[in-house]
Amino acid sequence: METPQTTTIARPADVPEGYIHHSELAGRGWTRELIRDHLATVDQVRTASIRSQQVSPRWFSLAAVEQLEGSELREHFAEVEAKAAAQAKRDAAAAKRRATLAAKAAAAADLDRSIARDAGFPEHSAWLEAIKPKLLKAAAALPIWVQTTGGAFSVLAPAGAAVGDVITVSLRDGGEQQREVTGVTRVGARGGQLWVLLATEDAARAADRREAAARAAEQRERANRERAEREAIERAEREAKAEVAREKARAEAEAARARDAALAEEATAVYTAERERVDALTVAEVATELSAALLDRVTTLLKGVDTPDGLVDALHARVVQLSLELSEEERRTGAAALAAEQQLGRSCRRARVLLTNPSAVQTAKQLLVKLRAGNLDRTVTDLRKRVDARFIDVGGWVVLADAAQCEVGERLTVDKARGSSTIVPRTVYPLGEHGGIELALIDEWDDQR
């Protein structure tokens, strides 16, 4: 027997020469059984470090070991070598088979990827690769239910089914069922076959659903048609009413234009007659008549307002003064227009020439109304925030003042949002007593910077 090469273990000092460690025997073909059966009676030594443990490792007499290898165990070691050679041969054959199978599997995988790529399927699917071959074989014969990623179930089938197709599916309990395909998911290729996962629905239930959907669509169409007809009728009615309203509006507009034309014609005739009458008057007579007409106009503007004594006279004097600044022609036109207004009972646009600055009358009216309603700032009459005068915005800035503190031509301090200003009033109109103080309106003044 050829002795295999082994690594020699260093011999402890308490082991004599000519002994071999039992771990070195494995390299010489010895098994545990051989050591137990044949070396149990030969000379052996335990090292001092393990002697108390009564366990291996042991050191055996090398001479005894070689004697056993050369005589009694020769056939055994020959048999061991034969078995080892046979096992090596089998291992080589198995490795060759594995390599062949791996090459075939790689070629099949390349073919599957090529098929999937050409068909537009995913080239790789770990889930499909994990499917057992017997399941694929069953699915190739008849689509089957399988559990997909996430625990859901779908039908595994060879590619070819389309949405709307009715297929026979093998149930998990062994039966079969007609199912309608509602969705197709491409999985990949395996075994030269393209595979898909199908979302399905019971064929009878799908038919009922389609029938119900058809009925619902028919009902919607009928409802839409009826609504369209109803809306058409309503639209026609609205258009008819609108046309009637337009005709009525046109008729009213024509009547209004005719009425306005008649009124304008009447006003023109009255004004013309009054103008002829006024033209025959002297300048003094025109002035007297104009003053009376302006007084009536101011009184009319202040109608309905509790007017304090002296306000109407002051406003009348101001309007008359303004009229004196007009030309003779403008005064005669205004006098004739005011006379025409009195006869007609309505305003005449030609009278505007006399009231180019009617703000004093209108402002006085607004202030009186607001004072009566308590809607004006009361700092002029407020004992805690007492001021002599302050600016008030009534569509334009005017001054509300304590009448006892202001006179025409005298300096007056006026309160404003920030600080105060000094003015010299040019017009002062009495507004009467409010809050125990006589108030006045100033609408014209000179600033004293």
C-alpha positions in Angstrom: 0.0 0.0 0.0 1.3 3.4 -0.9 1.4 5.7 2.1 -0.1 9.1 1.5 1.8 12.2 2.4 0.7 13.7 5.7 1.7 16.7 7.8 3.7 15.6 10.8 2.5 17.1 14.1 5.1 18.2 16.6 5.7 15.5 19.3 5.3 16.7 22.9 8.2 16.0 25.3 6.3 13.3 27.2 5.8 11.2 24.0 8.7 8.9 23.0 10.0 8.7 19.5 8.4 6.3 17.0 4.9 7.3 17.7 2.3 8.9 15.3 -0.6 11.2 16.2 -4.0 9.8 15.5 -5.1 12.8 13.3 -2.2 11.9 10.9 -3.8 8.5 10.4 -6.6 10.0 8.3 -4.1 11.0 5.7 -3.0 7.4 5.5 -6.6 6.1 4.9 -7.5 5.2 8.4 -11.2 5.7 9.5 -12.5 6.0 13.0 -13.8 2.5 12.7 -10.4 1.1 11.7 -8.7 3.0 14.5 -11.3 1.7 17.0 -11.1 -1.9 15.8 -7.4 -2.4 15.1 -5.4 0.2 17.1 -7.2 -0.2 20.4 -4.8 -3.0 21.6 -1.5 -1.5 20.3 0.9 0.5 22.3 -0.5 4.1 22.7 0.4 7.1 24.7 -1.8 10.0 26.0 -0.1 13.3 26.5 0.2 14.7 30.0 -2.1 17.7 29.1 -5.0 15.4 28.3 -4.3 12.4 30.3 -6.7 13.4 33.1 -9.5 13.8 30.5 -9.2 10.2 29.2 -10.0 11.2 25.7 -8.2 11.5 22.3 -5.9 12.6 20.8 -3.6 9.6 21.3 -0.2 8.8 20.0 0.1 5.3 18.5 3.2 3.2 17.8 4.3 3.9 14.2 5.7 0.4 13.9 2.4 -1.2 14.9 0.5 1.0 12.5 2.9 0.1 9.6 2.7 -3.6 10.4 -1.1 -3.4 10.3 -1.0 -1.5 7.0 1.4 -4.0 5.5 -0.5 -7.2 6.4 -3.9 -7.4 8.0 -5.4 -4.3 6.4 -3.9 -4.4 3.0 -7.1 -5.7 1.4 -9.1 -3.2 3.2 -7.0 -0.2 2.0 -7.1 -1.6 -1.5 -10.9 -1.7 -1.3 -10.9 1.9 0.1 -8.8 3.0 -2.8 -11.1 1.3 -5.3 -14.1 2.9 -3.7 -12.4 6.3 -3.7 -11.6 5.9 -7.4 -15.1 4.8 -8.2 -16.5 7.8 -6.2 -14.2 10.1 -8.0 -15.4 8.7 -11.3 -19.0 9.2 -10.3 -18.3 12.7 -9.1 -16.7 13.6 -12.4 -19.7 12.1 -14.3 -22.1 14.1 -12.0 -20.1 17.3 -12.6 -20.2 16.7 -16.3 -24.0 16.1 -16.2 -24.4 19.3 -14.1 -22.4 21.3 -16.5 -24.4 19.9 -19.4 -27.7 20.7 -17.6 -26.5 24.1 -16.8 -25.5 24.8 -20.4 -28.9 23.5 -21.5 -30.6 25.7 -18.9 -28.6 28.7 -20.0 -29.4 28.1 -23.6 -33.1 27.6 -22.7 -33.0 30.9 -20.7 -31.4 32.7 -23.6 -34.0 31.3 -25.9 -36.8 32.4 -23.5 -35.4 35.9 -23.3 -35.1 36.2 -27.0 -38.7 35.0 -27.5 -39.9 37.4 -24.8 -37.9 40.3 -26.3 -39.2 39.7 -29.8 -42.8 39.5 -28.5 -42.5 42.6 -26.4 -42.7 40.7 -23.1 -40.6 41.3 -20.0 -37.2 39.4 -20.5 -36.9 38.4 -16.9 -39.5 37.4 -14.3 -38.3 35.9 -11.0 -41.9 34.9 -10.2 -42.2 32.9 -13.5 -38.8 31.3 -13.0 -40.0 30.1 -9.6 -43.1 28.3 -10.9 -42.8 24.5 -10.7 -42.5 22.8 -14.1 -45.6 20.6 -13.3 -47.7 23.8 -12.9 -46.5 25.1 -16.2 -47.3 21.8 -17.8 -50.8 21.9 -16.3 -51.3 25.6 -17.3 -50.2 24.8 -20.9 -53.0 22.2 -21.1 -55.7 24.3 -19.3 -55.3 27.8 -17.7 -55.0 27.5 -13.9 -55.3 29.7 -10.8 -52.0 30.7 -9.3 -51.0 32.9 -6.4 -49.1 36.0 -7.6 -46.8 38.4 -5.8 -48.6 39.9 -2.8 -50.9 36.9 -2.2 -53.5 37.7 -4.9 -54.7 35.0 -7.3 -54.7 35.3 -11.1 -55.1 32.9 -14.0 -51.8 31.7 -15.5 -52.1 30.8 -19.2 -50.1 30.7 -22.4 -50.2 33.9 -24.4 -53.0 34.3 -26.9 -56.1 35.2 -24.9 -57.5 38.7 -25.3 -59.9 40.9 -23.3 -63.5 39.7 -23.9 -62.5 36.1 -24.7 -64.3 33.3 -22.7 -61.9 30.6 -21.5 -62.2 27.4 -19.5 -60.2 27.7 -16.3 -59.1 24.8 -14.0 -60.3 25.5 -10.5 -58.2 24.8 -7.4 -60.6 22.2 -6.2 -60.3 20.2 -9.5 -63.4 21.5 -11.3 -63.6 23.8 -14.4 -65.4 27.1 -14.9 -66.1 29.4 -17.9 -64.5 32.8 -17.3 -64.4 36.0 -19.3 -61.0 37.7 -19.7 -61.1 41.3 -18.3 -57.4 42.0 -18.3 -54.1 40.6 -19.7 -50.7 41.1 -18.0 -47.6 40.0 -19.9 -45.3 37.9 -17.6 -42.5 36.5 -19.8 -41.3 33.4 -21.5 -40.3 30.0 -20.1 -39.8 26.7 -21.8 -40.1 28.3 -25.2 -43.6 29.5 -24.4 -45.0 33.0 -23.7 -47.0 33.3 -20.5 -49.6 35.8 -19.3 -51.6 36.4 -16.2 -55.3 36.9 -16.9 -57.8 38.9 -14.8 -61.1 37.1 -15.3 -64.7 37.3 -14.3 -67.4 34.7 -14.2 -68.8 34.6 -17.8 -72.5 34.5 -16.7 -71.9 37.4 -14.3 -70.1 39.3 -17.0 -73.0 38.8 -19.4 -75.5 40.0 -16.7 -73.2 43.1 -16.1 -73.1 43.9 -19.8 -76.9 43.5 -20.1 -77.4 45.8 -17.1 -74.9 48.3 -18.6 -76.8 48.2 -21.9 -80.1 48.9 -20.1 -78.5 51.7 -18.1 -77.1 53.2 -21.3 -80.4 53.0 -23.0 -82.1 54.7 -20.0 -79.5 57.4 -20.0 -79.9 58.0 -23.8 -83.7 58.1 -23.4 -83.3 60.6 -20.4 -80.9 62.7 -22.4 -83.2 62.7 -25.4 -86.2 63.7 -23.2 -84.1 66.4 -21.5 -83.0 67.8 -24.8 -86.6 67.9 -26.1 -87.7 69.6 -22.8 -84.8 72.1 -23.0 -85.6 72.8 -26.6 -89.2 73.6 -25.7 -88.1 75.8 -22.7 -85.6 77.5 -25.0 -88.3 78.2 -27.6 -90.6 79.6 -24.8 -87.8 81.8 -23.4 -87.0 83.1 -26.9 -90.7 83.8 -27.5 -90.9 85.6 -24.1 -87.7 87.5 -24.9 -89.0 88.5 -28.2 -92.2 89.8 -26.6 -90.1 91.6 -24.0 -87.9 93.1 -26.8 -91.0 94.2 -28.7 -92.5 95.7 -25.5 -89.2 97.5 -24.7 -89.0 98.8 -28.3 -92.6 100.1 -28.0 -91.9 101.7 -24.7 -88.7 103.2 -26.0 -90.6 104.6 -29.0 -93.3 105.9 -26.7 -90.6 107.4 -24.4 -88.9 109.0 -27.3 -92.2 110.4 -28.6 -93.0 111.6 -25.1 -89.6 113.2 -24.7 -90.0 114.8 -28.1 -93.4 116.1 -27.1 -92.0 117.4 -23.8 -89.0 118.9 -25.5 -91.3 120.6 -28.0 -93.5 121.8 -25.3 -90.5 123.0 -23.3 -89.1 124.8 -26.3 -92.4 126.5 -27.0 -92.8 127.6 -23.4 -89.2 128.7 -23.2 -89.5 130.6 -26.5 -92.6 132.4 -25.2 -90.9 133.2 -21.9 -87.8 134.4 -23.7 -89.8 136.8 -25.8 -91.5 138.1 -22.7 -88.2 138.5 -20.8 -86.5 140.1 -23.8 -89.2 142.8 -23.6 -88.3 143.6 -19.9 -85.8 146.2 -18.8 -82.5 145.2 -17.1 -83.9 146.2 -13.7 -87.1 144.2 -14.3 -85.0 141.2 -15.4 -82.9 141.5 -12.2 -86.0 141.6 -10.0 -87.7 138.6 -11.7 -84.4 136.7 -11.7 -83.9 137.3 -7.9 -87.4 136.1 -7.2 -87.0 133.0 -9.4 -83.6 132.1 -7.7 -85.2 132.5 -4.3 -87.9 130.0 -5.3 -85.2 127.7 -6.7 -83.1 127.8 -3.5 -86.3 127.2 -1.4 -87.2 124.2 -3.6 -83.7 122.7 -3.2 -84.0 123.0 0.6 -87.5 121.6 0.7 -88.0 119.1 3.4 -85.0 120.2 5.5 -85.4 122.0 8.8 -83.7 125.2 7.7 -82.4 127.7 10.4 -83.2 131.4 10.1 -81.0 133.3 7.8 -79.7 130.3 5.8 -82.1 130.7 2.9 -81.4 134.4 2.7 -77.6 133.9 2.8 -77.7 131.2 0.1 -80.1 133.3 -2.0 -77.8 136.3 -1.7 -74.9 134.1 -2.8 -76.7 132.7 -5.9 -77.9 136.2 -6.9 -74.3 137.5 -6.5 -73.1 134.7 -8.8 -75.8 135.6 -11.3 -74.5 139.2 -11.4 -71.2 137.8 -12.7 -73.0 136.5 -15.8 -73.5 138.4 -19.1 -76.8 140.1 -19.9 -77.6 137.4 -22.4 -77.0 134.7 -19.8 -79.2 136.4 -17.2 -82.1 136.7 -19.6 -81.7 133.1 -20.7 -81.7 132.0 -17.0 -84.7 134.1 -16.2 -86.7 132.7 -19.1 -85.6 129.2 -18.2 -86.7 129.5 -14.5 -90.0 131.0 -15.6 -90.5 128.0 -18.0 -89.6 125.6 -15.2 -92.4 127.1 -13.0 -94.9 126.7 -15.8 -93.8 123.2 -16.8 -93.3 121.9 -13.2 -89.9 120.3 -14.2 -86.3 121.4 -14.6 -85.1 123.2 -17.7 -81.5 122.6 -18.8 -81.1 126.2 -19.8 -81.4 127.2 -16.2 -78.1 125.5 -15.5 -76.3 128.7 -16.6 -77.5 130.3 -13.3 -76.4 127.4 -11.1 -72.9 126.7 -12.3 -71.8 126.7 -8.7 -74.8 125.3 -6.6 -72.4 123.5 -4.2 -73.2 125.9 -1.3 -76.9 125.0 -1.4 -76.4 121.3 -1.8 -73.6 121.2 0.8 -75.7 123.1 3.3 -78.6 120.6 2.7 -76.3 117.6 3.2 -74.8 119.0 6.4 -78.2 119.8 7.9 -79.4 116.3 7.1 -76.3 114.7 8.6 -76.4 117.0 11.7 -80.0 116.1 12.4 -79.1 112.4 12.1 -75.9 112.7 14.2 -73.7 111.4 11.4 -71.0 114.2 11.4 -67.9 114.4 13.6 -68.8 116.3 16.7 -65.4 117.7 17.7 -66.8 121.2 17.1 -69.4 120.6 19.8 -67.6 118.0 21.9 -66.6 119.5 25.2 -63.7 117.0 25.6 -62.3 117.6 22.1 -63.5 121.2 21.5 -62.2 122.9 18.4 -63.3 126.1 16.7 -63.6 124.6 13.2 -62.7 121.4 11.3 -62.7 120.2 7.7 -65.6 118.0 6.6 -65.8 115.9 3.5 -69.3 115.9 1.8 -68.2 115.1 -1.7 -65.8 118.0 -1.4 -64.0 119.7 1.5 -65.8 122.4 3.4 -65.4 123.8 6.9 -67.8 123.3 9.8 -67.2 126.0 12.4 -68.5 127.6 15.6 -70.5 130.6 14.2 -69.3 132.7 17.1 -65.7 132.2 16.2 -65.8 132.9 12.5 -66.6 136.0 10.4 -66.0 136.9 6.8 -62.5 138.3 6.4 -61.3 137.2 9.9 -58.6 134.6 10.4 -59.8 131.2 11.7 -57.9 128.1 12.9 -59.3 124.9 11.4 -58.6 121.4 12.8 -57.6 118.6 10.4 -56.4 115.0 10.6 -52.8 116.1 11.2 -52.3 119.5 12.8 -54.3 122.6 11.8 -54.6 125.3 9.2 -55.4 129.0 9.2 -57.9 130.4 6.7 -59.8 133.6 6.0 -63.5 132.8 5.2 -65.1 134.5 2.2 -68.6 133.0 2.6 -70.3 132.0 5.9 -73.7 130.3 6.1 -75.6 129.8 9.4 -76.6 126.2 10.1 -78.5 126.8 13.4 -77.9 125.5 16.9 -76.6 121.9 17.3 -75.3 120.5 20.6 -75.7 123.9 22.3 -73.5 125.7 19.8 -74.4 127.8 16.8 -72.7 126.2 13.7 -71.7 127.7 10.4 -70.7 126.4 7.0 -67.7 127.9 5.1 -67.4 126.7 1.5 -65.0 129.5 0.2 -61.9 130.7 1.9 -58.4 131.9 1.5 -55.5 129.9 2.9 -53.0 131.7 5.2 -49.7 129.8 4.8 
